[in-house]
């Protein structure tokens, strides 16, 4: 039997079928990051945090981002390095990210969990505030990881806003990536981010609570800067975002800012990196219509599951997620293709 025949069938999101009690989209979304699931995944957390090393990454233009690097211990040579990017107001320690990181390590991949600016208690590293159009520094971080920490182009995996960043990095830096997986990426910020305004109250409350806490930490790190007034911090999601844009960015309007990190329509048509976009039709944060309207090149796989919520995809193996095996399969496929193109055997095939 040849290797192709022996390989397990590639998982498809469209075939993901959680048990009936887990089919509610809000339950999927909340459980993805819940403290209960974090507690239940204690073994995965230990796998990821054991020997993790904080790396201060020079992104150029004086910007520094933090990455947490964990080297695999399963085999003599790693299959490759995978860079993981969390969602907005998440961090390198987010539960949905930890399970995937543990699965990658167990399969022999090195993992670097990148904290975006002002995330993961890194407000002190850079004076300027985080916003979603700060793409240059993430491109710089991936370029530095490729040249300094990886022996070959890494794979890039992003969740939610991190998925949006991953896809935009791939457009800018195709030569430095083996492949990309974007899970429930923000597509149209106007439709997605502010869709929170019309959903259940607890989504906007959750993100506002975490964002306000982050802004207070920024103020403590740079007390000489006039960041936001108390009245500003009391605003809703739209009002606080508008204040951020008009006071702390070069964009003339909130609408210009949102358009600045949109990947809607044909904006991903130039992708040259093997890419998978996994979405859920019942995602309460990102409208599925945004995904169906994308115009994508042949090397981009768009996989829409009926269930999964926002970055949940929790099934019968709860607290583990369908994402763990799904992402692992695509990453290993990308590394195998990279090794084949370079004319060498992948480490696990030697």
C-alpha positions in Angstrom: 0.0 0.0 0.0 1.5 3.4 -1.0 1.6 6.4 1.3 -1.3 8.1 -0.4 -3.5 5.1 0.1 -2.5 4.8 3.7 -3.1 8.5 4.6 -6.3 9.3 6.4 -9.0 11.0 4.3 -8.8 14.8 4.5 -11.3 16.2 7.0 -13.9 18.5 5.6 -15.8 21.2 7.5 -18.9 20.6 5.4 -19.0 17.1 7.0 -18.6 18.3 10.6 -21.6 17.2 12.6 -21.5 17.9 16.3 -23.8 16.0 18.7 -27.3 17.6 19.1 -26.5 19.2 22.4 -23.6 21.1 20.8 -25.4 22.4 17.7 -26.3 25.8 19.1 -24.0 28.4 17.5 -23.8 30.6 20.7 -22.9 27.6 22.8 -20.2 26.6 20.3 -18.8 30.2 20.3 -18.9 30.7 24.1 -17.4 27.3 24.9 -14.5 27.8 22.5 -12.9 30.3 25.0 -14.7 29.3 28.2 -12.8 28.8 31.5 -14.4 25.4 31.8 -12.8 24.2 28.5 -9.5 25.8 29.5 -9.5 23.8 32.7 -10.4 20.6 31.0 -7.6 21.1 28.5 -4.9 21.1 31.3 -2.8 18.5 29.6 -2.8 20.4 26.3 -1.8 23.6 28.1 1.1 21.8 29.8 2.3 20.4 26.4 2.2 23.9 24.9 3.7 25.9 27.8 6.4 23.4 28.8 9.8 24.9 27.7 8.0 27.7 25.9 10.4 30.6 25.3 9.4 34.2 24.9 10.9 35.7 21.7 11.0 39.5 21.2 10.6 39.9 17.5 12.0 42.9 15.6 9.3 43.8 13.1 11.1 46.8 11.7 10.4 50.5 12.1 11.1 50.2 15.8 8.1 47.8 16.4 8.5 44.8 18.6 6.0 41.9 19.0 6.2 39.0 21.4 6.1 35.4 20.2 6.0 32.3 22.5 8.1 29.6 20.8 7.8 25.9 21.8 10.0 23.3 20.0 8.6 19.8 19.5 10.1 16.9 21.4 8.7 14.0 19.4 11.3 13.4 16.7 14.8 14.4 15.8 13.8 16.9 13.2 10.7 19.1 13.2 8.3 18.8 10.4 8.3 22.6 10.2 7.4 25.7 12.2 3.7 26.9 12.5 2.9 30.5 13.5 -0.5 30.9 15.2 -2.3 34.2 15.5 -5.1 34.7 17.9 -8.3 36.8 17.5 -9.1 40.3 18.7 -8.6 40.7 22.4 -7.4 37.1 22.6 -3.8 36.1 23.2 -1.1 33.5 22.7 -2.8 31.7 25.7 -6.3 31.6 24.2 -8.0 28.3 24.7 -9.1 27.8 21.0 -5.4 28.3 20.1 -3.9 26.1 22.8 -5.6 22.9 21.7 -4.4 23.4 18.1 -0.9 24.2 19.3 -0.8 21.0 21.4 -1.9 18.8 18.4 0.8 20.4 16.2 3.5 19.8 18.8 2.4 16.1 19.3 2.7 15.6 15.5 6.3 16.9 15.5 5.8 20.6 14.5 7.5 23.5 16.2 4.9 26.2 17.2 5.3 30.0 17.6 2.2 31.7 19.2 2.3 35.4 18.1 0.8 38.1 20.3 -0.5 41.0 18.2 0.4 44.5 19.5 -1.2 45.2 22.9 -2.4 41.6 23.4 -1.2 39.2 25.9 0.0 41.9 28.4 2.4 43.4 25.9 1.0 47.0 26.0 4.4 48.2 27.2 6.3 47.1 24.1 5.1 49.8 21.6 3.8 53.3 22.2 1.1 53.3 19.5 -2.2 51.6 20.0 -3.2 48.4 18.3 -5.6 48.6 15.4 -6.5 46.2 12.7 -4.8 48.0 9.9 -1.3 47.5 11.4 -0.4 44.9 8.8 3.2 46.0 8.2 4.4 44.9 11.7 2.8 41.4 11.4 4.4 41.0 7.9 7.7 42.0 9.6 7.2 39.5 12.4 6.5 36.6 10.0 9.5 37.6 7.8 11.7 37.7 10.9 10.4 34.3 12.1 11.1 32.8 8.7 14.7 34.1 8.6 15.7 33.6 12.3 13.7 30.8 13.8 12.6 28.5 10.9 14.7 26.4 8.6 12.1 26.6 5.9 9.0 28.9 5.3 6.6 28.4 8.1 2.9 27.7 7.9 0.5 30.4 9.2 -2.7 29.7 11.1 -5.1 32.5 12.2 -8.4 32.7 14.1 -11.0 35.3 13.6 -9.2 38.7 13.3 -6.0 36.6 13.3 -7.3 34.8 10.3 -7.9 38.1 8.5 -4.2 39.1 9.3 -3.0 35.7 8.1 -4.7 36.1 4.7 -3.4 39.6 4.3 0.2 38.5 5.2 -0.1 35.8 2.6 -0.9 38.4 0.0 2.1 40.4 0.9 4.6 37.7 1.7 3.9 34.5 -0.4 7.5 33.5 -0.7 7.9 33.2 3.1 5.0 30.8 3.8 4.4 27.1 3.2 0.6 27.4 3.6 -2.2 29.3 5.4 -5.2 28.2 7.4 -7.7 30.9 8.3 -10.5 29.9 10.8 -13.6 32.1 10.7 -11.6 35.1 9.5 -13.2 38.6 9.6 -14.1 39.3 6.0 -16.0 42.6 5.8 -15.4 44.5 9.1 -18.5 46.6 8.6 -20.7 43.6 8.4 -18.8 41.4 10.8 -17.5 43.5 13.7 -20.5 45.6 14.0 -22.8 42.7 13.5 -22.1 42.3 17.2 -24.3 45.3 17.8 -27.4 43.3 16.6 -26.5 40.0 18.2 -27.0 38.8 21.8 -25.9 41.5 24.3 -23.2 39.4 25.8 -20.9 39.5 22.7 -20.5 43.2 22.7 -20.2 43.2 26.5 -17.5 40.6 26.3 -15.3 42.4 23.7 -15.9 45.8 25.3 -14.9 44.6 28.7 -11.6 43.1 27.4 -10.8 46.1 25.1 -11.4 48.6 27.9 -9.2 46.6 30.2 -6.5 46.6 27.5 -6.8 50.3 27.0 -6.4 50.9 30.8 -3.2 48.8 30.7 -1.9 50.9 27.8 -2.6 54.1 29.8 -0.7 52.6 32.8 2.3 51.8 30.5 2.3 55.2 28.9 0.7 57.6 31.4 2.1 60.7 29.6 -0.1 60.0 26.5 -3.7 61.4 26.3 -5.3 58.1 25.2 -9.0 58.1 26.0 -11.2 60.0 28.5 -13.5 58.2 30.9 -16.4 59.3 28.8 -14.8 57.7 25.7 -14.4 54.4 27.5 -18.1 54.4 28.4 -19.1 54.4 24.7 -20.4 51.4 22.9 -18.3 49.4 20.4 -19.0 51.7 17.4 -18.4 54.9 19.4 -15.2 53.7 21.0 -13.9 52.4 17.6 -14.7 55.8 16.0 -12.7 57.6 18.7 -9.8 55.3 18.2 -9.8 55.9 14.5 -10.1 59.7 14.6 -7.8 60.3 17.5 -5.1 57.6 17.0 -4.9 56.7 13.3 -4.4 58.6 10.0 -7.8 57.4 8.6 -10.3 60.2 7.9 -13.4 58.2 8.9 -14.5 55.1 10.6 -15.7 53.7 7.2 -12.2 54.3 5.7 -10.6 52.4 8.5 -13.0 49.4 8.3 -12.4 49.2 4.5 -8.6 49.3 5.2 -8.6 45.7 6.5 -11.5 44.3 4.5 -10.7 41.2 2.5 -14.2 41.0 0.9 -15.0 40.4 -2.8 -12.0 40.0 -5.0 -9.3 41.2 -2.5 -8.0 37.7 -2.1 -7.9 36.9 -5.8 -4.1 37.4 -5.9 -3.3 34.7 -3.2 -0.5 32.4 -4.4 0.0 30.5 -1.2 -1.9 27.2 -0.6 -4.7 28.3 1.7 -7.7 26.9 3.5 -10.5 29.1 4.8 -12.8 27.3 7.3 -16.1 29.0 8.1 -19.4 28.1 9.8 -22.8 28.9 8.3 -24.1 29.5 11.8 -21.3 31.9 12.8 -22.9 34.6 15.0 -20.1 37.0 14.4 -19.1 36.7 10.7 -22.0 36.5 8.2 -21.7 33.4 6.0 -22.8 35.6 3.0 -19.4 37.3 3.3 -17.6 34.0 2.6 -19.9 33.0 -0.2 -19.3 36.3 -2.0 -15.5 35.8 -2.0 -13.7 35.5 -5.3 -10.9 33.1 -4.8 -8.1 31.6 -6.9 -7.9 27.8 -7.4 -5.3 27.2 -4.7 -7.6 28.5 -2.0 -10.0 26.0 -0.4 -13.2 27.5 1.0 -14.8 25.1 3.4 -18.1 26.0 5.0 -19.5 23.9 7.8 -23.2 23.9 8.8 -22.3 24.2 12.5 -19.3 25.4 14.5 -20.2 28.9 15.7 -17.3 31.3 15.8 -14.0 29.4 16.1 -15.8 26.6 18.0 -16.2 23.4 16.0 -16.6 21.4 19.2 -17.8 17.8 18.6 -18.1 14.5 20.4 -14.4 14.7 21.5 -15.2 17.8 23.7 -13.3 19.5 25.2 -11.1 18.9 22.2 -12.0 20.5 18.9 -12.5 19.4 15.4 -10.0 22.2 14.6 -7.1 20.3 16.1 -7.1 17.5 13.5 -8.4 19.8 10.7 -5.6 22.3 11.0 -3.0 19.6 11.6 -3.9 17.9 8.3 -3.7 21.0 6.3 -0.4 22.1 7.9 1.2 18.7 7.3 0.0 18.7 3.7 1.6 22.1 3.2 4.9 20.9 4.7 4.9 17.8 2.6 4.3 19.8 -0.6 7.1 22.2 0.4 9.5 19.3 1.0 8.5 17.7 -2.4 9.1 21.0 -4.2 12.5 21.2 -2.5 13.4 17.7 -3.7 13.7 16.2 -0.2 11.7 13.8 1.9 9.6 15.3 4.7 11.0 14.4 8.1 8.2 12.0 9.0 8.7 10.1 5.7 12.5 9.6 6.0 
